[in-house]
Amino acid sequence: MQAQKSIKLIITALIYFAWVVIFAVYNYQERKSELYDTVDHRLELAARNFDNILPKNFHHKDLDENSMSKEEDLAWVKVFNKFSSMNDIYYVYSMILKDGKIRFIASDAKEEDIIENSGGFYYFHYDDAADHVYHAFNNKKPTFHNLNDQWGNFRTVLVPFTAEDGTVYVIGADITIDYIAVHLQEELVKTLFISACFLIAFMPFFFVYTSKIKQSEMLESQIIIAEQANENKSKFLTTVSHELRTPMNAIMGFGHLLEIDDSLTDEQKDSVEQITFAGNQMIDLIDDILDLSAIEMKKLNCNIADVELNKIVSEALKFVKPLACQNKIEIINEIAEKSNHIVHVDHDRLRQVIINLLSNAIKYNSENGKVTLTCEEININYLCIDIIDTGQGISKKEMKSLFKPFTRIGKYRGIDGLGVGLVISKNLIELMGGEIGVESIQNVGSRFYFKIPLAKYS
């Protein structure tokens, strides 16, 4: 009997150690991937921004060592040094491949390098370039590499571009990554330390483990606790959101009373306007949290009925009109020009979806941009509604996580919001029997579209 207990204890310990190793390796790789993704994003962004500060004719096929004077070269080096400093990049440069040799055309330079070379590195022969640098001139996409030399460990991006005369040039950017290895080591040590602490803390429980029945009971208990914890989380979010609504309603009520008070000065009226504006934003966030909790608890309901599309669109446009005016965005409603479609949806939920998509199209638009609403019958069963903006667009990489909770596009993280509007919209559309999607071209704009059932289909 004692031997059986010892075997069970050994097996349990081996399983635990195996889990610790697997978890440590997984956590290590995940953290490494996160850090490299962040570095790669910074590098590519720096390389593309570097291209933006260069004149259009900076790279062409007729370049030689006499195309730029030393004075011009040093002037540009100062500009490039400032760019590197502002972007926290160790080294940034551009290259062309001419007569089988790689030549630096634009690059920053350290003070000692300028003194040693009596200037910058214009048309400098990169004679010890590695194979991957030559390959970069034939690549269509950016490539990333780890380099180790006398100056340290670096992460490098090489981004190919094409000049107006067809000349291919490559912009590179380097950043030191010594800190990544240190951080990963610390992360691994921390993981192992915490695992060891858990093992020591729970050792007494292994010795009171006496039977298979008790093991089964403990397992069932853990499952119930986990499910209860998840349910409690959603209930907690719902409760907190409801509790926040009560004081917010009072604040908004007093704010509206103050808005109609003629005795207030202009400065006081501006303050009241800020209060009500912030209050409305807070209420919108609370509503989003409530909807997200309902989605997680699978308690989001819809009251499906036959409703007029034009009426819903008109209500949504009225709601977002102040935001459009504030951001100087023109809204073009082509839906109103077409026949008034009757759709089989939840009136309030469809309005919420349209408001979410319109708000995003306005907030993420270009200055003095446009937002167009249009629709088209796909067949006798469904209607497709399009919301098209003239913003900066969304990259393919960012689109993969667009409909995930609390996701914000990197370059737009300063814009108000929790990053749950699209998640809620997707679930609402699917709940009403439709589907939602997005198409985007960078520097042109985005098209969000969703299909909903027509009334005759029901």
N, C-alpha and C positions, 0 to 999 in steps of 0.2 A: 504493500500500500504506500509506504514511504517512498519506495523507488518510483512508483507511478507519479506521485506528486512531484518528485525531483525531475522526472522526465518532462512533465507538463510545464514546470517552471523554466527548464532549459529551453524548451520549444518556444515558450512565450517570450523569453529573453532574446532568443535568436530572431524571432519575428519582429520584436521591437527594434533591435539593432539594424535589421534589414530595412525597416521602415525609416529609421533615422538616416541611413545612408542614402536611400532613394530620395527622401525629402530634401536632404542637404544638397544632393546633386541637382535635383529639379530646381530648388530655390536659387542655387548658384547660377544655373543656366538662364533661368528667367530674369534674374537681376542683371546678368551680363548682357542679355539681349536688350533689356530696357535701357541700360546705360549706352550701349552702342547705337541703338535707335536714336536716342537723344543727340549723341555726338554726330551721327550721320546726317540727321536733319539740320543741325547747325552748320555743318560743313557745306552741304549742298546749297542751303540758303545763302551762305556767305559767297560761294562761288558764283551763283546766279546774280546776286547783288553786285558782285565785283564786275561782272560783264556789263551791268547797267551803267556803271560810272565811266566806262571806256567809250571813246568816240566810235562811231560806226565804222570808220575807215581805219581803225587802229591796227587791224590785221588784214593784210592783202598779200598777194603772191609776189609782188615786186619789192618786198622789204629786203634791206641789207644793212650792214653795220653803219652806213652813212645816212640812213633814213631819219635818224634823230641825233641831235647834238647832245653833248654831255650835260649842258645846262638844262635842256629840255628833259633829259633823262632824270636828272637829280630833282627837278621840279615835280615830275610824276612820282618819283620814289617817295617824296614827302606826302603826296596825296595817298599813295598806297599804304604807307606806314600808318597814317591816321585811320584809314579804313580798317587795317588789321587790329589796331588798338581798340577801336570802337566796337568791333565784332568779337574781340577776345580770341583772335586767330593767331597762331604762331607764325604762319607763313602763307602768303597767297601770291599766285603768279599765273601768267599765261604763256603758252608755248606754241610754236608752229613747227612743222616738219618740212624742211627744205633741203633738197639734194641729199636725202637720207640722214640728215643731221637735225637734232632737236635744238631749237634756238629759243631762249627766253626773250619775250617781247615786253611783258609787263611784270614787275615783281616788287615787293617791298624789300627792304634791306636793313640790316642792323648797322649801327654807326661804324663799328670796326670793319665790316665788310665794305662799306663805301670807301673808307680810307685805304684799305688794302687794294681795292680794285680801281682807285682813283675815279670813282663814280659808281653808278648802279650796275645792273646786269643786262642792259639792253643788248640783244642779239648775242648774248653769251652762249657758247656751245655747251650743252648739257652732255658732256662726253661719257659720263658714267651712268646714264639713265638705264633703269632696269627694263626688262622686256615688257612689263605691264604698262609702262609709260608709252612705248611705241604702239602697243595694242590699243591704247585709248583713242588714237586718231582714227581707228576703224570701228570703234564702238558706236552704238546709237544711243546708249543710255549711260548715266554716271556709274562709275565703278569705285569701290572702296577698298582700301588696302591698309594693312598694318606694317609699319616700317620701324626698323631698329638700327640706329647708327650712333656715331660718337656724341650726338647732341641729345639723345634720349629715345624714348618710344613715342611713335606718332601714329595717328589715324589720318589717312589721306583720302580725299575725293578727287577724282579726275572727271570733269564734265566736258564733253565735246560740243563745240559750236561750229556754225558755218557762217563765214563772212559773206558780204553781198556779192563778191566776185567768185564765190565758191570755195575759197580757201578754208580748210578745216583747221581750227585752232582749239586747244584744250586749256581750260582753266583749272588749276589745282589749288587746293586749300589744305593746310596741315594744322593739326591741333595735338597738343601733348596728351597722352593717355596714361601716364604713370599712375595717376590717382585712381584709375579704374581697378588696376591689380590690387592696390592697397585696400580699396573699398570692398572688393570681392573677398579678399582674405578676412577682413573684419567681419563681413556678413557670414562667412563660413564658420568662423570661430564662434560668433554669437549663436548661430543655429545649433552647433554642437554643444555649446555650453547650456543653452536652454533645454535641449534634449536630455543632457546628463542630469540637470536639475529635476526634470520631470521624472526621470527614472529613479532617482534617489527618493523623491517625494512619494512615489507610488509603490515603492518596494514592499512596504508593509501589507499592501492589499494583496500581493501575490501569495503571501503566507496564510491569509485567511481564505484563500480560494480552496474550497473543499470538495465541490461536486459539480457535475455537469449541469445540474438543474440550476444551481446558483449562478453559474456562468451565463446560462440562457436568460435568467431573470435580469442579470445586470445588463446584458446586451439589449434586451427589450426595453429596459428602463432608459438606457442611453438614447435609443431611437426615439422614444416618446419625448425625452427632454429636448432633443435636437428639433423635433417637429414643433414642440411647444415654444421653443426659443424663437423659431422662425415666425410662428404665428404671433407671438408676443411682440416681435419687432414691428410687424405690420400694424398691429393694434396700437402700439406705442406711437408710431408715426401718425396714425389716424387721430388718436386722442390728442396728441400735442397740437396737431393742425387745427382741430376743432377748438381747443382751448385758446389758441392764438387768434382765432376768428372773433371771439367775444370782445377782447380789448381793441382789436383792429376795427371792428364795427363802430365802437364808441368813438375811436379817434376819427374815423371817417365821418361819422355823424356830426361831431363838433367842427370838423374841417368844413363841411358843407354849410353849416350855420354861419361860420365866420366868412365864407365866401360871399354871402348875401348881406353882410354887415357893411353899410355905407359909411360908417364912421372910421373905418380902417384907413391908414395911410397907404400910399403905393408900395412902400417898402414892406409893410405888414401884409398887404395882399400878396406880394411875391412870396413871402414866407409861407403863407397859408397854401398857396398854389404848390409849393414844394412839398408841403406836408401831405396834401391829397394825392399828389403824383406818386410820392414814395409809398403812401398807403395802398394805392391801387396796385403798385408793383408787388408789394408784400402779399396782398390778397391773391394775385395771380400765382405767386410762388406757392402759397398755401393750397390753392386749388390743384396745382400740378402735383404736389406731394400727396394729396388725397386721391387723385386719380391714379398715381403710380402705386399707392398702397392697395387700391382696389384691384388694379391689374395683377399685382403679386398674389393677392388673396383670391383671385378669380371671382371677384364679386362686382365687376363692372357690368352694369346693365344698360340696355338700350331700349327705348320705346319706339319701335319701328312703325312708320305710318307713311301715307302718300302726302308729300309736301311739295310746294312750289320752290324750285331752285332759285329763281330770281329774288324771291323774298329773303331767302337765307343769305345769298350773296350780298344783297343790299344792306342787311343788318351787319354783316362782317365788315363791309367797306366803311360803314359809318363808324364802327368801333376803331378801326386802324387809321382813319383819316388824320387825327391829330399827330400820330407817329409819323405818317407820310409827310405831313406839312413840316414837322420838326426836322426831318432828314432831307427835305427838298426832293422827294421822290414822286414822280408822276405815276398814277395808277390808271391803266387803261382797261375798262371793263367791256370786253367783247361779248360776254355772255348775255348782257342785257339786249344786244342787237339781234340775238337769235330768238327763236321761239321759246316760250316759257316751258321748260321741261318739268315734268312731274316725276320726282324720284321717290324711291321706297327706302327711306332712311329715318334715323332719329334727327329731328329738326335741330335740337340744341347741340347734339354731338357733332353733326356735320358743320354747323356754324363754328364750333370750337376748333375743328380741324382746319377750316379755311382761315380762321383768324391766326392760328399758329403758323401756317405756311405763309400767309401774307406778312405777318410780323417778321418772320425770318428773312423773307425776300426784301423787306424794307431795310432792316437793320444791317444785313450783310451786302447791301447794294453798293454800287459806286456812287460817287458824288453826282447829284443831278441825274440819277439813273431812272429807269422805268421798270414798272411791274405790270405784266399783262395777264389778264384772266381770260381764258377761252375754254370752249368745250366742244366735244364732238361725239356723236353717237357711234359706238364701235359696231354694234349690231342692234337688233331689236330688243336686246336684253340689258345692255349696259351703256352708261354714259361715262366718257373720260373727261375729267376736268384738269386743265393745265394751269399752273402758276409759273410764269417765266420772268426771271429777273435779268438785269444787265450787270451783275456783280463780277467779282474776280474769279468765280468758279471754284470747284472742289476737285482736288486731286483724286486719282483712283485709289491711292492708299488710304486717304481720309474717308472715302465713300464706304469702305469696308466696315467701318465702325460708326457710321453715321446714325444708324437706328439703334444704338446701344445706349442704356441709361447713363446720364451724367457725362456724355461725350461732348467735348468742345473742340472745334477746329483750332489748331495751334495758333494761327495768325489772328484769330478772332476772339481770343480768350478774354479780352477786356470788355466785351459786350455783355450787357445784363442778361441773366438767365441761368437756369440750373442745368441745361442740356438734357431735358427730359421731354420737351415739346414734341419732337419727332417720334419718340418712343410711344408716347400717348396717342399721337395721331395715327400711327401705324396700327396699334391695337384697336382703336375706335373704328377705323376703316374696315379692318378684317372682321370685327364684331358685327358690322352692318352688311357683311357679305361681299366686300370689295377687296381691292388690293392697291398698294401704293408703291411708287418707284421714283427714281431720280436719274436725270441725265445732266452732265455738266461738261463744259469746255472751259478750261482755264483762260482767264483774261477776256472771256466772251460773256459767260453767264451760266445760270442753272435753270433747269426745268423740272419742277416737282409735279407729278401727275398722280391721279388716283381714279380708279374705276368704281362706280357705285351702281346698284341696280336701278333700272327705270321702273316706274310704277306698273307699266303694262306687263313687265316680267313677273311681278308678284301675283 
